[in-house]
């Protein structure tokens, strides 16, 4: 049964888009008649917004400015530029999957103006030189990039990196990405450094002793398909260990892609205890369950895997009560060839940038599962606070990073039109409601439809 599962992919020779994103450089941009929603400043009103050069300079009704580029955004939402705090740009090392340029074009197409990239590149992000490379590439990209560097050298789990040097180079935190920090001693030492230096640790939560050899969630579906599963406890047990280490050290912990009920409960208790623990959830864990692996095959293969319905319900409840602070895509490009392999041989991960707004509005906002304000806060000010970066607001005088969303636009996902180099998504062909229509980065229009 395993060998018959493959992605709902498209032609293996699909072209990727190489044309530059539509970019307009204008000294003044006037957004007219939009619904200005800024959770950071408790703002929700119909008004105009004026951008001069690269700054937001005025929000008020009936602004008139000569020689401005006027965009009528009636019926649309004007929000702070969206921030994705968990992405994979594959650069350096894997240009066939993504580059910093194409990844940021894809981010802009999804409404994101800032992204935090994880370090599973080649070479891995464990030296100041690699951090400098990423930041140099970002200077001409369509999104701001904030590198999260390796926690251990070459992500081998044996020796901590020179965190001071990496922070000085521009890293904002530390992770071994898809590999857990298995050594309790190393994790304790890293959290102690975090407590002293104020950064956060972003671990992948998995106990390999429990999950090794697994390829999807362990449950009735995995048993039916004859695929070795990854039990939910493999995620929760590592969360439990790391939260206890936070209790002992005071270091900040951010839990990536929370996906199981017991882990949500652990984070909820940690917050009640006043511990510096935050967490994120991903759109695919909100939209899909392990039942969908039957349909999507390798396009539905990821780590942590699509979980059971009770886990999905717990994640949504965690979003509703604030246990889960942020929404992050875990954008993970792969080639068609890789995703067309047998299920057990195919890599984990799906694309996230260009479907995130549509999935979250369709599954959360339009169903009244999560309020519009809370959804946008988890995409703007909350990730900014966790990462410790500028952005996530429409405050006067701040950089004009702005996303315009048509909340009622219905559209069909066509992976052939993605700005990303890759096409690996289970959402191809889905009809979604809600879309980012214009993205502005520091006063520059980087995406417009």
N, C-alpha and C positions, 0 to 999 in steps of 0.2 A: 504493500500500500504506500509506503514511504516514497518509493521511486516514482510514483505517478504524480506526486504533488509538484506543481510548478507554479510560477507566478502568473497572474492575470496580466502578463506583460504584453507588449505590443510588438511590432516588427523589430527584429534585432538590428535593423539598419536605420532606425529612426534618426532623422537629423536633429542636431541640437542647434539652438539659435546662437548665431555668432554676431549678430548686429548689436550695436551699442544700444543700451537703454535710452529711451527718449529723455534727453536732458535739456533743461532750459535754464540759462543763467540770467536772472532778472534782479535788479537792485531792489524793486518793490513788488510784492505780491499781496493782493487784497482778496481775502476770502470773504465772500458776501453771503449773509443769511444762513449760515450753518448753525447746527446745534453744537455749541462748544461744550464739550464734556472733559473736565480735568479733575479726576478724583483726588489728586494731590492737593488741590486748592478748593475742593468742594464746590466746583463750578459746574453748572448745568443750565445753559441759557441759549436763546437764539440771539446771535450777534454777529458782527463782522470781526475779522482778525487781520491785522496789518503786519506784514513782514517787511523790514527794511534791511537790505544787505543780508546779513545772516542771523538777525535777531527778531524776536517777537517784540513789537514796540507798542501795540495798542489792541485792546479788545473792547469793543463798544458797539452799540447800534449805529447804523447810518454813517459809517466812516466814508469820507470822500478824499481821495488823493489823486492828483493829476499824474499821468504817465505811469500808473501802476498797472501791472498785469492783473486783471480782475477775473476771478474764478467764481462763478455763481454755484454755491454748494448748498442751495436750498434742498431740504429734505435729507441732507447727509450729515454725518457726524464728523466733527472736527476734534481730533483727539491728540494727545501727546504722541510723538513718534513711538511706535511699538518697540519693545525691547525683548529679544529672545535670549535668555540666559543659558541656553544649552544647545549648541550646534556643533556640527562637524564640517569643516571646510576642506578637508583632505589636502591642504596645501601648507607646507611643502610635501611632495612625494607621490601624489596620486592624481595627476592632471587629467587622466582619463575619466575620473569620477567627478571632480570639481576643482576649481581654482578659487582663490580669494576673490577674483574679479567676478566670475560667474556666480559664485555663492552669494556675493553681495547684491548682484543684479536680481537673483532669485529672492533674496530677503526683501529688497525694495518692492518687488512685484507683490509680495505678501503683506506689505505695509510696515515692515520692520526697518527702523533706522539705526538700531544698535544691536550687536550680537556678541555673545561671549563664546569663544571657540575652545573646544576641548583639544587635548594634546596628542591624540593618537595619529600623528603624522610620521613622515620619514624624511629627515630625522625627527624623533620625538622632541617635544618642546621642553627640553631639560637644560638648555644653555641660554645665556643672554643673547647669543648670536641668532638663535632661532626666533626668540621673541622679537628682536630687532627686525628680522626678515619679515615677519607677519605685519608688524606695525608700519614698515616701509611700504609694503604692498597695499596696506589699507589706505594710504594717503590718497590714492586715486580711485578708491572703491566707492560703491554706492551705499555703504553703511559704515558706521563706526565699529571697530573691532576691538574687543577686550580679551586678550589671551589668558586662558587658565593654563598654567604650566604643570609639568609633571610633578607628582608628589615624590616619586622615587626615580632614581636615575634609569633612563631608558624604559621606564614603567616595568622594571623587573622585580620590584618589591623587596629589594635587598638593602638599599641605602637611600636615605632621604637626599633630595637635591639641595643645592645651595639656595635656599629660599630667599635669603637676603639679596643675593645677586640677581635673582630672577625678578623679585619685586622692584628692585632698582631699575631693571631693564624695561619694566612696564607690565609684568604679569600682575593679575589682580587676585589670584587664588591658586589652589593646588588640587590636583586630581590625578589618579591613574586611569581615568576614563572608564573604559569597559572592563578594566581589571580591578578587582577589590584589593584594598590594602590588607592583606591577610595577616600580617604580623601585628599583633596587638601592641607590641612595644613600639614599633615604628609609628603606628597610628597615635599612640599616646604622645610620643615625642612631637609629632606634627601638630597635634592639637595644643600642646604646650607652647609651641612657637606661634600658633594662631592667637592664643590668648595674649601673648606679649606684643605681637606686631599688628593685631587687629584685622588680619585677613580671615577668610572663611575657607574651610576644607569642603570639597565637593566629591565625595567618594561614590563609586559604584558599589551598591550594597548587594553582595552575593557571597554566600558560603559555598565555595567550590566543592567541599566534601559532600554537600547535599545536592548540588545541581550538575556536577560534572557529567558530561555526556548527554545532557538534556537539550532538547531543541524547541520545545514549546511548553506551555503550562501543563503541569501534571494534574490530570483530572479525567473525567469520563471521556472527553474528546480525544485526548492523547492515547488513552487505552484503546479506544475504538479504531483509531488510525494506525495503531501499532508503532507510535513514535515515543521514544523515551522522554519523559516529562521533567520539568524543573519545578519542584514543589514550592509553594508560596512561602514556606518557612525558610527556604534558602535566602530569600530577601529579608524577611522579618528578623531573623536571628542576627544578621549583621547590623541591621538598624539598632537592635537592642544593645549589642556590644558597643557600638559607637556612641549611642546616647549615654550609656553608663560612663564612657570615657570623657564625654563632655561634662558630666556631673563632677568628675574628679579633677578636670583640668581647667574648665571655664572657657575652652576654645570654641569658636563658632563653627557650627556644622550645618551645611546645607545638603539635604538629601535629594539626589537626582531622581527623576522619573518614578515617584512613589506609585506602587501599583497593587498592593495587597492589603486586605482588611487589617490584619494584625499590625502591620507597619503604620497604618494610619492611626490606629489606637495608640501605638507607642509615641508617635509624634504629638498627638493630642495631650497625652499625659505629660510629656516633656515640657510642652508649653505651659500647662497648668502648674508645673513645678518651677516655672520661671527660667528654664534653661535656654541658652542661645541656640536654638534649633529651628531651622526653617525647612521648607520642603516645596517641591514643585510636582505638577502632574502634566502629562502630555496629552494632546488632543486624541491620539489614536487609542489611548486607554479609556477615554471617555466615549468614543464612537464605536468601538469594536470590543468583542470578547473572544475567548478561545473558540467558540462556536464558528466564528468567521474564518478560521484557518481552513475549514472545509471548502470554503468558497474561493479564498484568495491565495491559498498555497504560500509560496515563498514571499509574495507581496505582503503577507501578514506575519512574516517572521521577524522578530525583534527581541531585544533583551533590555529590560525584563520583558517577558513574552506577554501577549494578550492573555488576560486573566479571566477567571470565572465571573459570572454575573454578580455574585455577592461581593467580589472585590471591586468591580466597577461601581456598584452602588455605594460602597464605602468611600471610594475616591471622590465621588460626587458629593457625598455628605461632608467629606473633609474640605472640599472647596466651599461648600455652603456655610460651614461654621467657622471658617478661617484657619482650620488646622493646616491646610495646604495654602501657602502664601502666593504662589506664582504658577503661571502656565508657561510651558516651554516646549518647543517642538521636538527636540532631539533630532533635528534635520540630519539625515545620514545617507548621503548619496552612494549608490553602487551602480556598476555597469549592468546592462541588460544580460550580458553573458553570465555574470555572477549570479544574478537572480533567476536565471533559467536553469541553474543546476538543480540536482535532486535536493529535496528539502533538507536532508541532513548535511549536505555539502554547501548550501547557500549561506551567505553571510547575513548577520542580523542587521535590521535597520530599514527605515523608509524615509522618503522626503517629507519635509514638514512645512517649509516657509509658505508656499503658495496656496496651500489649502487650509491653513490654521484659522484664519478669520472666518472662512465659510463654515468649517466644521464647528467651531465654538459658537458662532451665532446660531447655526442650525440646531445644534444639540443642546445648548445651554440657554442662550438668550431668548430665542423665539419660543422655546418650550416653557419659559418662565422658571427654569430650573435654577438659574443663577442670574442675579440682576445685571443689567447692562453696566452699571457703575462698578460692581464687584468684578465682573469679567474684565473690564478695561483696566481696573487697578492692578489686577494680576498680570497684565501685559505691559504695564507702564511703571508706575511709581514703586510697586512692590519689588520687581526685579532690580530696579535702580538702587533701592535701599539695600537689598541683600548684597549686590555686587559692589556697592560703595562707589557708584559712578554718578556723573551728572546725567540729567535727562529725566524723562518720565513725567514732565510737567509742561504746562503752557504759561509759565510765569513770565511776566514782563521783564525784558532784558536778557532772557535766557536764549540759547541757541534755538533757531527755528527748525526744530525737528518735529514734524507734524504728519499725521496720517489722517486721510479723509476716507471715511467708510460709508458706503451705501448699504444701510442695514437691510433693505428690502430687495436688493438686486438678486434675482435668481439666475444662476449660471451653471453650466455643466462643466465639470472638470475634464480638461483635455490635456493629458500629460505631454502630448506632442508640442504644446504651446508653452511649456514651462521654460523659464529662463535658466534654470539649472541645467547642467550638462546631463544629468541623470533623469531617469523616468520611473524609478521604483516607488510606486504608490499603489495602495489598494483602493484609492478613491477615484481612479479614472472612470469617467462615466457617471459619477454621482451628480445629482442635482442639489446644489447648496443655495442657501439664502443668506446673503451678506457677503460683501467683498470690499477689499481695499481698492479704491479707484484712483487715488493720488497719494504719492509719498514725497515728502519734502525733507531734505537733509541739509541743515544749516543754510536754509534759504534757497536751495537748489532743488528743482523738481527732478526726481530720479525715476519716477514711474508715474504714468498717467494713462488711463483708458477711457 
